[in-house]
Amino acid sequence: MVAKAATRGADIVVLDLEDGVHPSHKNAARERLQGSRAAAAGAGAVVGLRTNPPEGSGGHADLEAAATAGFDAVLLPKAESGETVRVARDVLGRTTPLWLMIETAPGAANVFDLARVPGVEGLVFGSADYRLSIGARMRPGESELDFVRQRILLAARAAGVHAWDAPWFAFRDLEGLRRSARHAAEMGFDGMSAVHPAQIPVIHEAFAPTPEERAWAERVVSVMEDAAARGVAVVELDGELLEELHLRQARRLLAR
């Protein structure tokens, strides 16, 4: 399953030692890390590892095992304090990127400080634990999550790191996933987590520019580059004034 997962089109495959492994099997899973990582990497995947929370008995052992297994990144669940993240960073060493799961009230409250801890290169939203943490109910459109999504995005952009949205757990509901993924893309996330291979093409489509967006971006690039060649900084396109920021936005869209 690990090797096959790496062939299903995801940009990153994250092996899981936390919720995906029963407590009775965690030691065995940890002992297999080297081989599991090699199986996924051998299929051409970028391979990350989600450990158990570092405060728990297994978390420190997970980090020690990850430090020697050669993962491309380590995903730290329930990140809440900068000190805990720094301890994890020290165990891992300075070369393995650290991604933090923001999925509790303390994590959301401290996210701006967490994003700036040296070695942190990404923030991942965990919506299920976050709802539990704050006592939220699931609402149509997930509007109960938008406040913390904005905090995570702002913290990531202020710190210059990546931001990935939470998964859509109803994996057979591809229309719901499409709406959620498009919303995350429009907000500004770099991507989102998937829990089933069938979700991957839907997420990729949602985060790619639509034909209309691509056409707009191509026209903006053409018009702005022509204006720059004439020494003009501000131009009009379809009744809208364009300047350098629109050119940057257009190029970002075309690069997706």
NORURZI-V993649 format. One line per field, one symbol per residue. burial: b if it has 24 or more other C-alpha atoms within 12 Angstrom, else e. Layout:
burial = ???
//
This chain:
burial = ebeebbeeebbbbbbbbbeeeeeeebeebbeebbebbbbbbeeebbbbbbbbbbeeebbbbbbbbbbebbbbbbbbbbbbbbebbbbbbebbbeebbbbbbbbbbebbbbbbbbbbbbbbbbbbbbbbbbbeeeeeeeeeebeebeebbbbbbbbbbebebbbbbbbbeeeeebeebbebbbbbbebbbbbbbbbbbbbbebbbebbbbeeeeeebbbebbebbbeeeeeeeeebeeeeeebeeebbebbbebbee
//
